[in-house]
Amino acid sequence: MMMEFLYFPKDKSEYIPAFITLVIFMIGAVAAMYLFYKKSKKEEKYFEEKYKDEMFVNREDQHSTTSSKDN
C-alpha cells in the first residue's frame, strides 16, 4: 500500500498533545493580530495628528481645483 506515511492512531489520546499545540498557536496568532491592530491604530492617530494641517490644505486644494474645472 502507498499510504504508509499517513498515521491514524487507534488510541485517540495521542491527539491531545497536537490539539494543545494547535490551541497554543491559535491563541498566539490571535494575540499577535490584536497587537498589530492596536499598534496600527496608534500609528494612524499619530499620523493624523502630525499631518493634520497638511491633509486639510491638500483637501482644500483638491476641492478648489475640482470646482474651478467645473466652471
ABEGO torsion letter per residue (X at the ends): XAAAABBBBABAAAAAAAAAAAAAAAAAAAAAAAAAAAAAAAAAAAAAAAAAAAAAAAAAAAAAAAAAAAX
